[in-house]
Amino acid sequence: MAVGTSTPELAVGIEAALQGNGSLAVGNIAGTNSFNILFILGLSALLMPLSLEMRTLRFDLPVMAAAALALLPWPGTAC
C-alpha cells in the first residue's frame, strides 16, 4: 500500500528534478508528509482523544513548529 500511495510523489519528484525545478519536488514531499501526518493524527484524535505529556508541549511542539517554519521560502526568493 505504501508503494501505491508514494508512487505519484515519486513521479512528480523525478519529473521536477529532470526539469530543474527542485523546489517543486521539495514542496511536494513536504506537503504530502504534512498532510499524511496531520490527517492520521486528526483521524485518530476523532476516534480517541490523544493525551499529551508536558514534555511534548515543552520540547516536541516547538521543534515541529521550527521545522515547519524552516520550509517557508525566504523573502525575495522565487518559488
ABEGO torsion letter per residue (X at the ends): XAAAAAAAAAAAAAAAAAAGBAAAAAAAAAAAAAAAAAAAAAAAAAABBBBBBAAAAAAAAAAAAAAAAAABBBBGBBX
